[in-house]
Amino acid sequence: MEAANQTSENEGALFVHDFVDVACPIEVAQEWCQGDGRRLEPFAESAGRDADELLVRMGPSWVWGALSKEVRVSLGGCRERGAGIAVSIRWVAAQLPALFPVLDGDLEFAPIGPSRIRVILSASYVAPLGELGRRLDRALLHRVAESTVRSFLVQLAESLAPQPAEPA
């Protein structure tokens, strides 16, 4: 997997953009995107209100247990984006949502060769708690958000990559 990470800030909204490259054809991503509600099962703690809203434990990989949080993740429908496909994604803290940002964005799958795709997450959020929240975000929490997005993308990439066959 290859990866890159970029962020910026604009009018109170904080942006996060990250990607990973995966050795799998775009058809695998299309099947995932058009899935029957099982798209997030590899990450799920339990089912939410409908098939595409699940409770998922999210957090930066470097402090997984200490800063992980259960979030409600929901996905929108699959849509074409150039040669690739995209799906909207939203995650909201399952408990005390007013204390945590809501992340809204797009999860995109773009072909970069006959058997490779780039999985891209572009999203934004507004830090909660007004000025105090913005200061905390600038000091530390934006890096936590970036790392959480990275962890999610790496897990998603691992679930899309072909699994080696078990020896007989």
CYANA upper distance limits for C-alpha pairs under 8 A (distance plus 0.5 A):
  1 MET  CA     20 VAL  CA      6.58
  1 MET  CA     21 ASP  CA      5.62
  1 MET  CA     22 VAL  CA      6.30
  1 MET  CA     23 ALA  CA      8.31
  2 GLU  CA     20 VAL  CA      6.08
  2 GLU  CA     21 ASP  CA      5.77
  2 GLU  CA     22 VAL  CA      8.44
  3 ALA  CA     18 ASP  CA      7.88
  3 ALA  CA     19 PHE  CA      6.07
  3 ALA  CA     20 VAL  CA      5.10
  3 ALA  CA     21 ASP  CA      7.08
  4 ALA  CA     18 ASP  CA      6.37
  4 ALA  CA     19 PHE  CA      6.41
  4 ALA  CA     20 VAL  CA      7.70
  5 ASN  CA     16 VAL  CA      8.49
  5 ASN  CA     17 HIS  CA      6.65
  5 ASN  CA     18 ASP  CA      5.09
  5 ASN  CA     19 PHE  CA      7.45
  5 ASN  CA    146 GLU  CA      8.38
  6 GLN  CA     16 VAL  CA      6.95
  6 GLN  CA     17 HIS  CA      5.84
  6 GLN  CA     18 ASP  CA      6.80
  7 THR  CA     14 LEU  CA      8.26
  7 THR  CA     15 PHE  CA      6.03
  7 THR  CA     16 VAL  CA      5.24
  7 THR  CA     17 HIS  CA      6.47
  8 SER  CA     14 LEU  CA      6.92
  8 SER  CA     15 PHE  CA      5.86
  8 SER  CA     16 VAL  CA      7.46
  9 GLU  CA     13 ALA  CA      6.66
  9 GLU  CA     14 LEU  CA      5.18
  9 GLU  CA     15 PHE  CA      6.40
 10 ASN  CA     14 LEU  CA      6.99
 10 ASN  CA     15 PHE  CA      8.32
 12 GLY  CA    126 VAL  CA      6.74
 12 GLY  CA    127 ALA  CA      8.39
 13 ALA  CA    124 SER  CA      6.67
 13 ALA  CA    125 TYR  CA      6.04
 13 ALA  CA    126 VAL  CA      5.29
 13 ALA  CA    127 ALA  CA      8.15
 14 LEU  CA    124 SER  CA      5.83
 14 LEU  CA    125 TYR  CA      5.81
 14 LEU  CA    126 VAL  CA      6.44
 14 LEU  CA    127 ALA  CA      8.09
 15 PHE  CA    122 SER  CA      7.94
 15 PHE  CA    123 ALA  CA      6.29
 15 PHE  CA    124 SER  CA      4.81
 15 PHE  CA    125 TYR  CA      7.11
 16 VAL  CA    121 LEU  CA      8.31
 16 VAL  CA    122 SER  CA      6.42
 16 VAL  CA    123 ALA  CA      5.96
 16 VAL  CA    124 SER  CA      6.62
 16 VAL  CA    145 ALA  CA      8.34
 16 VAL  CA    146 GLU  CA      6.93
 17 HIS  CA    120 ILE  CA      7.80
 17 HIS  CA    121 LEU  CA      6.17
 17 HIS  CA    122 SER  CA      4.90
 17 HIS  CA    123 ALA  CA      6.94
 18 ASP  CA    120 ILE  CA      6.37
 18 ASP  CA    121 LEU  CA      6.05
 18 ASP  CA    122 SER  CA      7.21
 18 ASP  CA    146 GLU  CA      8.42
 18 ASP  CA    149 VAL  CA      7.77
 18 ASP  CA    150 ARG  CA      7.27
 19 PHE  CA    118 ARG  CA      7.04
 19 PHE  CA    119 VAL  CA      5.91
 19 PHE  CA    120 ILE  CA      4.76
 19 PHE  CA    121 LEU  CA      6.72
 19 PHE  CA    150 ARG  CA      8.23
 19 PHE  CA    153 LEU  CA      7.50
 20 VAL  CA    118 ARG  CA      6.21
 20 VAL  CA    119 VAL  CA      5.90
 20 VAL  CA    120 ILE  CA      7.23
 20 VAL  CA    153 LEU  CA      7.13
 20 VAL  CA    154 VAL  CA      7.43
 20 VAL  CA    157 ALA  CA      7.60
 21 ASP  CA    116 ARG  CA      7.44
 21 ASP  CA    117 ILE  CA      6.23
 21 ASP  CA    118 ARG  CA      4.85
 21 ASP  CA    119 VAL  CA      6.71
 21 ASP  CA    157 ALA  CA      8.13
 22 VAL  CA    116 ARG  CA      6.10
 22 VAL  CA    117 ILE  CA      5.88
 22 VAL  CA    118 ARG  CA      6.71
 22 VAL  CA    119 VAL  CA      7.88
 22 VAL  CA    157 ALA  CA      6.44
 22 VAL  CA    160 LEU  CA      8.06
 22 VAL  CA    161 ALA  CA      6.83
 23 ALA  CA    115 SER  CA      6.45
 23 ALA  CA    116 ARG  CA      4.98
 23 ALA  CA    117 ILE  CA      7.10
 23 ALA  CA    161 ALA  CA      6.50
 23 ALA  CA    162 PRO  CA      8.23
 24 CYS  CA     28 VAL  CA      7.20
 24 CYS  CA    115 SER  CA      5.44
 24 CYS  CA    116 ARG  CA      5.39
 24 CYS  CA    117 ILE  CA      6.78
 24 CYS  CA    160 LEU  CA      7.49
 24 CYS  CA    161 ALA  CA      6.17
 24 CYS  CA    162 PRO  CA      7.29
 25 PRO  CA     29 ALA  CA      7.80
 25 PRO  CA    111 PRO  CA      7.85
 25 PRO  CA    114 PRO  CA      6.73
 25 PRO  CA    115 SER  CA      4.59
 25 PRO  CA    116 ARG  CA      5.91
 25 PRO  CA    117 ILE  CA      6.91
 26 ILE  CA     30 GLN  CA      6.72
 26 ILE  CA     84 GLY  CA      7.93
 26 ILE  CA    109 PHE  CA      7.77
 26 ILE  CA    110 ALA  CA      7.71
 26 ILE  CA    111 PRO  CA      6.27
 26 ILE  CA    114 PRO  CA      8.47
 26 ILE  CA    115 SER  CA      7.68
 26 ILE  CA    116 ARG  CA      7.68
 26 ILE  CA    117 ILE  CA      6.61
 27 GLU  CA     31 GLU  CA      6.70
 28 VAL  CA     32 TRP  CA      6.76
 28 VAL  CA    160 LEU  CA      7.52
 29 ALA  CA     33 CYS  CA      6.44
 29 ALA  CA    109 PHE  CA      7.06
 29 ALA  CA    160 LEU  CA      7.70
 30 GLN  CA     34 GLN  CA      6.57
 30 GLN  CA     85 ILE  CA      7.59
 31 GLU  CA     35 GLY  CA      6.36
 32 TRP  CA     39 ARG  CA      6.43
 33 CYS  CA     39 ARG  CA      7.64
 33 CYS  CA     77 GLY  CA      8.22
 33 CYS  CA     78 CYS  CA      6.21
 33 CYS  CA     85 ILE  CA      8.43
 33 CYS  CA     86 ALA  CA      8.31
 33 CYS  CA     87 VAL  CA      7.58
 34 GLN  CA     77 GLY  CA      8.07
 34 GLN  CA     78 CYS  CA      6.67
 35 GLY  CA     39 ARG  CA      6.30
 36 ASP  CA     51 ALA  CA      8.21
 37 GLY  CA     51 ALA  CA      5.00
 37 GLY  CA     52 ASP  CA      5.57
 38 ARG  CA     51 ALA  CA      7.62
 38 ARG  CA     52 ASP  CA      7.88
 39 ARG  CA     52 ASP  CA      7.92
 40 LEU  CA     44 ALA  CA      6.54
 40 LEU  CA     52 ASP  CA      7.97
 40 LEU  CA     54 LEU  CA      7.58
 41 GLU  CA     54 LEU  CA      8.44
 42 PRO  CA    159 SER  CA      7.85
 43 PHE  CA     56 VAL  CA      6.22
 43 PHE  CA     57 ARG  CA      7.82
 44 ALA  CA     54 LEU  CA      6.43
 44 ALA  CA     55 LEU  CA      6.13
 44 ALA  CA     56 VAL  CA      5.22
 44 ALA  CA     57 ARG  CA      7.91
 45 GLU  CA     54 LEU  CA      7.81
 45 GLU  CA     55 LEU  CA      5.84
 45 GLU  CA     56 VAL  CA      5.83
 45 GLU  CA     57 ARG  CA      7.39
 46 SER  CA     54 LEU  CA      6.52
 46 SER  CA     55 LEU  CA      5.84
 46 SER  CA     56 VAL  CA      7.99
 47 ALA  CA     51 ALA  CA      7.60
 47 ALA  CA     53 GLU  CA      7.23
 47 ALA  CA     54 LEU  CA      5.15
 47 ALA  CA     55 LEU  CA      6.70
 48 GLY  CA     52 ASP  CA      8.30
 48 GLY  CA     53 GLU  CA      5.51
 48 GLY  CA     54 LEU  CA      5.13
 48 GLY  CA     55 LEU  CA      6.81
 48 GLY  CA     72 ARG  CA      7.96
 49 ARG  CA     53 GLU  CA      6.81
 49 ARG  CA     54 LEU  CA      8.30
 50 ASP  CA     54 LEU  CA      8.36
 52 ASP  CA     73 VAL  CA      8.36
 52 ASP  CA     74 SER  CA      6.05
 52 ASP  CA     75 LEU  CA      6.31
 52 ASP  CA     76 GLY  CA      8.37
 53 GLU  CA     72 ARG  CA      6.93
 53 GLU  CA     73 VAL  CA      5.92
 53 GLU  CA     74 SER  CA      4.80
 53 GLU  CA     75 LEU  CA      7.40
 54 LEU  CA     72 ARG  CA      6.10
 54 LEU  CA     73 VAL  CA      5.98
 54 LEU  CA     74 SER  CA      7.21
 55 LEU  CA     70 GLU  CA      6.81
 55 LEU  CA     71 VAL  CA      6.01
 55 LEU  CA     72 ARG  CA      5.14
 55 LEU  CA     73 VAL  CA      6.80
 55 LEU  CA     94 ALA  CA      7.94
 56 VAL  CA     70 GLU  CA      6.02
 56 VAL  CA     71 VAL  CA      5.87
 56 VAL  CA     72 ARG  CA      6.83
 56 VAL  CA     73 VAL  CA      7.19
 57 ARG  CA     68 SER  CA      6.74
 57 ARG  CA     69 LYS  CA      6.00
 57 ARG  CA     70 GLU  CA      4.88
 57 ARG  CA     71 VAL  CA      6.70
 58 MET  CA     68 SER  CA      5.73
 58 MET  CA     69 LYS  CA      5.90
 58 MET  CA     70 GLU  CA      6.69
 58 MET  CA     71 VAL  CA      7.21
 58 MET  CA    148 THR  CA      6.86
 58 MET  CA    151 SER  CA      8.46
 58 MET  CA    152 PHE  CA      7.80
 59 GLY  CA     63 VAL  CA      8.01
 59 GLY  CA     64 TRP  CA      6.07
 59 GLY  CA     65 GLY  CA      8.42
 59 GLY  CA     67 LEU  CA      6.32
 59 GLY  CA     68 SER  CA      4.53
 59 GLY  CA     69 LYS  CA      6.74
 59 GLY  CA    144 VAL  CA      8.06
 59 GLY  CA    145 ALA  CA      8.49
 59 GLY  CA    147 SER  CA      7.87
 59 GLY  CA    148 THR  CA      5.20
 59 GLY  CA    151 SER  CA      7.71
 60 PRO  CA     64 TRP  CA      6.03
 60 PRO  CA     67 LEU  CA      7.56
 60 PRO  CA     68 SER  CA      7.47
 60 PRO  CA    144 VAL  CA      6.55
 60 PRO  CA    145 ALA  CA      8.02
 60 PRO  CA    146 GLU  CA      8.46
 60 PRO  CA    147 SER  CA      5.18
 60 PRO  CA    148 THR  CA      4.71
 60 PRO  CA    149 VAL  CA      8.25
 60 PRO  CA    150 ARG  CA      8.13
 60 PRO  CA    151 SER  CA      6.56
 61 SER  CA    147 SER  CA      7.43
 61 SER  CA    148 THR  CA      7.55
 61 SER  CA    151 SER  CA      6.30
 63 VAL  CA     67 LEU  CA      6.57
 63 VAL  CA     68 SER  CA      8.17
 64 TRP  CA     68 SER  CA      5.91
 69 LYS  CA     93 ALA  CA      7.55
 70 GLU  CA     93 ALA  CA      6.70
 70 GLU  CA     94 ALA  CA      6.22
 70 GLU  CA     95 GLN  CA      8.00
 71 VAL  CA     91 TRP  CA      6.53
 71 VAL  CA     92 VAL  CA      5.80
 71 VAL  CA     93 ALA  CA      4.77
 71 VAL  CA     94 ALA  CA      5.27
 71 VAL  CA     95 GLN  CA      8.38
 72 ARG  CA     90 ARG  CA      8.48
 72 ARG  CA     91 TRP  CA      5.90
 72 ARG  CA     92 VAL  CA      5.73
 72 ARG  CA     93 ALA  CA      6.70
 72 ARG  CA     94 ALA  CA      6.13
 73 VAL  CA     89 ILE  CA      7.61
 73 VAL  CA     90 ARG  CA      6.20
 73 VAL  CA     91 TRP  CA      4.93
 73 VAL  CA     92 VAL  CA      7.23
 74 SER  CA     89 ILE  CA      6.33
 74 SER  CA     90 ARG  CA      5.90
 74 SER  CA     91 TRP  CA      7.00
 75 LEU  CA     87 VAL  CA      7.01
 75 LEU  CA     88 SER  CA      6.05
 75 LEU  CA     89 ILE  CA      5.16
 75 LEU  CA     90 ARG  CA      7.12
 76 GLY  CA     87 VAL  CA      6.00
 76 GLY  CA     88 SER  CA      5.31
 76 GLY  CA     89 ILE  CA      6.90
 77 GLY  CA     87 VAL  CA      6.23
 77 GLY  CA     88 SER  CA      7.60
 78 CYS  CA     85 ILE  CA      7.18
 78 CYS  CA     86 ALA  CA      6.29
 78 CYS  CA     87 VAL  CA      5.39
 78 CYS  CA     88 SER  CA      8.47
 79 ARG  CA     85 ILE  CA      6.09
 79 ARG  CA     86 ALA  CA      5.90
 79 ARG  CA     87 VAL  CA      6.85
 80 GLU  CA     84 GLY  CA      6.58
 80 GLU  CA     85 ILE  CA      4.94
 80 GLU  CA     86 ALA  CA      6.76
 81 ARG  CA     85 ILE  CA      5.47
 81 ARG  CA     86 ALA  CA      6.71
 83 ALA  CA    110 ALA  CA      7.21
 83 ALA  CA    111 PRO  CA      7.41
 84 GLY  CA    108 GLU  CA      7.72
 84 GLY  CA    109 PHE  CA      6.03
 84 GLY  CA    110 ALA  CA      4.85
 84 GLY  CA    111 PRO  CA      6.62
 85 ILE  CA    108 GLU  CA      6.32
 85 ILE  CA    109 PHE  CA      5.86
 85 ILE  CA    110 ALA  CA      7.14
 86 ALA  CA    106 ASP  CA      6.97
 86 ALA  CA    107 LEU  CA      6.05
 86 ALA  CA    108 GLU  CA      4.68
 86 ALA  CA    109 PHE  CA      6.63
 87 VAL  CA    106 ASP  CA      6.21
 87 VAL  CA    107 LEU  CA      5.83
 87 VAL  CA    108 GLU  CA      6.98
 88 SER  CA    104 ASP  CA      8.12
 88 SER  CA    105 GLY  CA      6.28
 88 SER  CA    106 ASP  CA      4.91
 88 SER  CA    107 LEU  CA      6.56
 89 ILE  CA    103 LEU  CA      8.50
 89 ILE  CA    104 ASP  CA      6.45
 89 ILE  CA    105 GLY  CA      5.88
 89 ILE  CA    106 ASP  CA      6.08
 89 ILE  CA    107 LEU  CA      6.91
 90 ARG  CA    102 VAL  CA      7.70
 90 ARG  CA    103 LEU  CA      6.00
 90 ARG  CA    104 ASP  CA      5.02
 90 ARG  CA    105 GLY  CA      6.94
 91 TRP  CA    102 VAL  CA      6.40
 91 TRP  CA    103 LEU  CA      5.78
 91 TRP  CA    104 ASP  CA      7.29
 92 VAL  CA     97 PRO  CA      6.98
 92 VAL  CA    100 PHE  CA      8.17
 92 VAL  CA    101 PRO  CA      7.63
 92 VAL  CA    102 VAL  CA      5.40
 92 VAL  CA    103 LEU  CA      7.23
 93 ALA  CA     97 PRO  CA      5.33
 93 ALA  CA    100 PHE  CA      6.82
 93 ALA  CA    101 PRO  CA      8.21
 93 ALA  CA    102 VAL  CA      7.82
 96 LEU  CA    100 PHE  CA      7.84
 97 PRO  CA    101 PRO  CA      7.96
 97 PRO  CA    102 VAL  CA      8.41
 98 ALA  CA    128 PRO  CA      7.36
 99 LEU  CA    128 PRO  CA      6.49
 99 LEU  CA    129 LEU  CA      7.49
100 PHE  CA    127 ALA  CA      7.81
100 PHE  CA    128 PRO  CA      6.52
101 PRO  CA    125 TYR  CA      6.43
101 PRO  CA    126 VAL  CA      6.41
101 PRO  CA    127 ALA  CA      5.92
101 PRO  CA    128 PRO  CA      6.23
102 VAL  CA    125 TYR  CA      6.22
102 VAL  CA    126 VAL  CA      7.68
103 LEU  CA    123 ALA  CA      6.90
103 LEU  CA    124 SER  CA      6.24
103 LEU  CA    125 TYR  CA      5.36
104 ASP  CA    123 ALA  CA      5.84
104 ASP  CA    124 SER  CA      6.14
104 ASP  CA    125 TYR  CA      7.04
105 GLY  CA    121 LEU  CA      7.57
105 GLY  CA    122 SER  CA      6.00
105 GLY  CA    123 ALA  CA      4.28
105 GLY  CA    124 SER  CA      6.76
106 ASP  CA    120 ILE  CA      8.39
106 ASP  CA    121 LEU  CA      6.31
106 ASP  CA    122 SER  CA      5.98
106 ASP  CA    123 ALA  CA      6.78
107 LEU  CA    119 VAL  CA      7.56
107 LEU  CA    120 ILE  CA      6.15
107 LEU  CA    121 LEU  CA      5.12
107 LEU  CA    122 SER  CA      7.20
108 GLU  CA    118 ARG  CA      8.34
108 GLU  CA    119 VAL  CA      6.17
108 GLU  CA    120 ILE  CA      5.47
108 GLU  CA    121 LEU  CA      6.89
109 PHE  CA    117 ILE  CA      6.81
109 PHE  CA    118 ARG  CA      6.20
109 PHE  CA    119 VAL  CA      5.22
109 PHE  CA    120 ILE  CA      6.93
110 ALA  CA    117 ILE  CA      5.86
110 ALA  CA    118 ARG  CA      5.64
110 ALA  CA    119 VAL  CA      7.11
110 ALA  CA    120 ILE  CA      8.41
111 PRO  CA    115 SER  CA      8.35
111 PRO  CA    116 ARG  CA      6.56
111 PRO  CA    117 ILE  CA      4.83
111 PRO  CA    118 ARG  CA      6.81
112 ILE  CA    116 ARG  CA      6.04
112 ILE  CA    117 ILE  CA      5.75
112 ILE  CA    118 ARG  CA      7.04
113 GLY  CA    117 ILE  CA      7.47
119 VAL  CA    153 LEU  CA      7.76
119 VAL  CA    157 ALA  CA      7.88
120 ILE  CA    153 LEU  CA      8.39
121 LEU  CA    149 VAL  CA      8.10
121 LEU  CA    153 LEU  CA      8.12
127 ALA  CA    133 GLY  CA      5.86
127 ALA  CA    134 ARG  CA      6.09
127 ALA  CA    137 ASP  CA      7.21
128 PRO  CA    133 GLY  CA      5.81
128 PRO  CA    134 ARG  CA      7.98
129 LEU  CA    133 GLY  CA      5.21
129 LEU  CA    134 ARG  CA      8.18
130 GLY  CA    134 ARG  CA      6.87
131 GLU  CA    135 ARG  CA      6.69
132 LEU  CA    136 LEU  CA      6.71
133 GLY  CA    137 ASP  CA      6.49
134 ARG  CA    138 ARG  CA      6.68
135 ARG  CA    139 ALA  CA      6.63
136 LEU  CA    140 LEU  CA      6.48
136 LEU  CA    141 LEU  CA      6.56
137 ASP  CA    141 LEU  CA      4.70
137 ASP  CA    142 HIS  CA      5.46
138 ARG  CA    142 HIS  CA      6.69
140 LEU  CA    144 VAL  CA      7.25
141 LEU  CA    145 ALA  CA      6.72
142 HIS  CA    146 GLU  CA      6.68
143 ARG  CA    147 SER  CA      6.58
144 VAL  CA    148 THR  CA      6.55
145 ALA  CA    149 VAL  CA      6.72
146 GLU  CA    150 ARG  CA      6.68
147 SER  CA    151 SER  CA      6.63
148 THR  CA    152 PHE  CA      6.74
149 VAL  CA    153 LEU  CA      6.71
150 ARG  CA    154 VAL  CA      6.64
151 SER  CA    155 GLN  CA      6.69
152 PHE  CA    156 LEU  CA      6.61
153 LEU  CA    157 ALA  CA      6.48
154 VAL  CA    158 GLU  CA      6.66
155 GLN  CA    159 SER  CA      6.80
156 LEU  CA    160 LEU  CA      6.82
157 ALA  CA    161 ALA  CA      6.60
